[in-house]
Amino acid sequence: MRTDDDSWDITESVGATAVGVAAMRAVETRRPDALFQDPYAERLVDAVGSGWGRMMRGEVDVNSVRAGAYGPMGGFMTARTVYFDEYFAAAAAAGIGQFAILASGLDARAYRLEWPSGAVIFEVDQPKVLEFKDRVLARDTPGADRRAIAEDLRNDWPRALRDNGFDPKRPTAWLTEGLLRYLPSDAQDRLFENIAELSAPGSRIALNIGMGTRTRTAAEREIRDKALAQAGIKMDIDGLWYSSEGRTDPRDWFTDHGWTVSQVDPIEVLTDRGREVPESVHEDLRRQILMTAVRP
C-alpha cells in the first residue's frame, strides 16, 4: 500500500512501473513501423534484470491481458510517447531552451531527442531511480545540459531546482508524464501551484489524464495476475494509484489560472500516423487524454 512518505528504487513500487513503461517503448522501437525510436529503453530494462525483460522479449503473452503492443496500454504508451516527443520539439521551435521533466523515471529524452544549442534539461525523481539511470547510461552523452535533481515531488523540489540553476524568469517546457495518479489529490494541486509559480510567460506543460478506470472482471484480473506471475513480477499495480475521487481536473485547473489548454485523443495520435487501432481497445484508449497548457 502507498503512504504519503514512501520511497522506492527502480525495482519496487512506483519505480517498477517505470521499467514496465520502458519495456513498452522498447517493444515499439523494435517494430518495423515504429512511430518513435528509443534505443536506450531495452538497455535500461535489461539492466534492471526483472520480469519486464521477459515481457519485452515476448516470452510472456501480454496481449492476453489487454496490455500488448496492440492493446490499450501498449497503444496508449506509444501515443503518449509520440505526443510528448513532438511537444518538446514544438517547444524548442518556439524558442524555449529550459525543460523540466518531473518524475522522469527511465525517460531517455535528454539522450535520444534533438535539442537546441544551450538547452538545459532538469530531471526530477527519487534518488535511487536517478542513480540507476545515471549508472546505466554513464558512457552516453546527453544532447543537452542534463541536470538530475534527486528530490521527492512531495517535498520542496522547487528549491532543489533553483539550487541547480533553474531560472524562473526563462520560459520552461514542463512534462509530467504518467505522474498524476501516483500523487494524492492535494499533492497534485500543490504540484500545479509550484509549476505555475516557476513559469515565466510563454511557459507550457504537457501531461496525460486518466478519466476513470474501467472495472475489470474477475476473469480479466486473474489473467493479468497470471501473466505477471509468469514473468516473475510481484506487484499490486492498482494499489499504487491514489483515488481519483475529488481530484481536480487539470484542464480546469490550468484554464482557471489563465493558461490556454488543448487536448487530443490518443487514438487520433496513432491513426493520424498510419497505425491501425482495433475497435476492441477504443473504449479503454478514450479514457486517456493527452493535454498541453500554455501560459500566455
N, C-alpha and C positions, 0 to 999 in steps of 0.2 A: 504493500500500500504506500502511496505517496504521502509525504509530510511536507510542511511548509519550509523545513530547513534541511531536506535531504540533499545528498550529493551522490555522484556516480562517476565511474570511469567508462571507457568505451565498451566494456563487456557486460554492463549491467544496467538495469532500469532504463531511463531515457537515453543513455549513451548507446545502448544496444540497438535502439531504433534507428540511430544514425547509420549503423552498419547495414541494417536492412535497406535503408534508402540508397546507400551507396551500391549495394548489390543490385538493386533495380536499375540504377544508372549504368552499371557495368553490363547488364543484360541488354539494355537499349543500345549501348555503344557497339556491341558485338553484331547487331543486326545489319544486314547489307543495305537496308533502307533507313538506317539510324537518323533520327532528327537532330541529334547533337553528338558530340564526341567528348567523353570524359576518360582519358587514358589512365587517370590516377585511381579511379574507383575500384577496379579489380585489385590493384596492388594494396590498397588500404584494407579491403575486405580480407584478402589473403593474409595480411599481416596480423589481423585480429585472431585468425585461426578458429573461428566459430562455425556453427552450422549454417550461417548465412552464406558461407562459401559453397556449401553443397547445394543450396538453393540457386545460387548464382550460376553454377555449372550445370543445372538441370538434373541433378541427381535426386531431387525431390519434386513431386508433381504439384507445384504451387498453383497450377491452373485449376486444380480440383477444389481449391479453397477460394476461388474467385480473386486471386491475387497475382496472377501471372502477367506476362508481357501484354496479353490481350484483355486482361481482366480490369476491373475498376481501379485497383490500387496501382498496378503497374502502368496502366494507361494514364492515370492521373499524375503519377510521378514524372512521366515523360512530358506531359503537357506543362506541368509546373516548372520543370527544368527549362524547357524551351522558352516559356513566358518570362521567367526571371533572367535568363541569359540575354534575351532581347531587351528587357527592361534596362539592364546595365549598359548595353550598347547604346540605347537611346539616351540615357543619362549622360554618357560620355560625349555623344554627339552634340548634346545641348550645352556642353562646356563645363560640366561638373567634373571635379577632379578629386573629390573626397567621398569615400564609400565606407559604409559600416554594415557588417553582416553580424546580426545578433543571433546567438545560439548557432554558431557556424558549423558545429559538428564536423563531418568529414567533407564539407564543401571545399572543392579544389578550384573554385573560380579564379582565385588570385594567381593560379598557375596556368590554367587552361584557356582563359579568355584574353582577348587583346585589350590593353589598357592605354589610355593617353599618357603622353610624357608627363612625368611629375605626379602621377596618380598615387594616392595613399589609400590603402585598404586596411580598415580596422576589423579584426575578427574577435568577437567576444564569446567565451564559452567557459565551461568548467575547466579548472586547471589540468586535471588528468586527461581530459579529452584533447586539449590543445597539445599537451606534452606528447601524446601518442602520435598525433598527426605530424608534429614537427620532427619526431624521430624517424617516421617512415619516409617523409619527404625531405630529409636533411640534405640529400645530394641534388635536389631540384631547386631551380631558381624561379621565384615568382616573377610575373610580368610587371609588377609594380612594387612600391614600398609597402610590404605587408607587415602589419604590427599586430601581434597576437596579445589579446588582453584577457588574462586569466581571472575572470570575475563572474560570480553568480548574478544573473539578471534580477534576482530578488533583492540584491544588495545595492550599494552605491556605485553602480557601473558608470554613470556619467562622470564622476570624479576620476575614475580609473582611465576613462577615455581621454579626458583633458590632460591628465598627468602624462599621457603617452603622445601628446602632440595634437590631439583633436582640436580643430578650430571652429567654434560655433558660429563664427562670422562668415564662414565659407558655406555655400550650398552643399548639401550632402545627399547622396542617394543611399537610403536605408533599405535593408532587406531583413524581414523576419519570416523566413521560410519554415513552414511546418512547426511553428513555435507556440501559437496562442493556446491551444488546448492543453498544453503542458503547464500552463500558468493558472493559478487561482484567478477568479474574475477581478478581484481588487488589484492584483499584481499586473494584470493586463492593462487596466486603466492607468496605473502608475507608469507602466512602460510607455504608453502613448503620450502621457503628460511629459515625461522626460524627453522623449523624441521631439515633441513639439517645441520644448524649451531650448533644445540644442539645434534646432533647424532654422537656418537663415532663409530669407525669402528665396524661392527658386528650388528649395529642397523638395525631395519626394520620397515616398516609401512604397514598397511593394510587399504584399503579404497574401496568404491564402486563408480562406474561411471555410470551415466545415459546417454546413447548415443542418445540424442534427445528425443522428446516426441511425441507419436502418437497423431495425431489430432483427437479428439473425435467429434462425430457427435452431432448436437443439441439435438437429442433424448437421447443420452448417457449422456450428461451433465445434461439434465432435470431429468433423472432417478437418477443420482448421487446426485444432489441437493435436490431432493425429499427425498431420504434416509437420508441425513444429517439432513434435516429439521425434519423428523420423529423422529430422535434421539435427536433433540434439539441442534444440533451442528451448530453454526453460524460461518463460516469461509470461506474465499476465498483461497482455497488451492493453486490454480495456481498462485495467486498474491503474494505468499510467496517466490517464486523462482526467482532468478535472471536469466537473459537471458544466454543461452549457446553460443551465437554468440561471436566469438573472444576469447573464453575461451581456455586456454592451456589444452591439453590432458595430464592428469597426467602420463600416460605411457611414453609419450615423454619427459616430464619434468624430471622424475627420471632417465630415460635411458640416457638423455643428461648430467646428473650430475653424471654419473658413478655408479648408483645403478643397481642391477640386478632385472629385472621386470618379474613377472609371473602373469598369469591371468587364470580365469576359468569361464565357462558358468554356471549360476545358475541352469539351467535345469540339468546339469550333477551332481551338488551337490545333487539335490533331487533324481534323478533316480539311482545314484550310491548307495543310501541308501534305495532303495526299494520304494520310493514314486512315485506313478503314476502322471504324469503331462499331463493333457489333451492337445491335439493338438491345441485347440482353444486359449490357452494362450501362446503358444510358441513364437509368434511374439513379444508380449509385454515383455516376460521374456528375450528374446535375446537382448533387448535394454539395459539390465543391465549387467555390468561387475564387477566381484569381483577380486581385484588385490592386490598383495603383492610386495613390493620392498625391497631389502636388500642391505645395504651398505657394500661392501667387507671390 
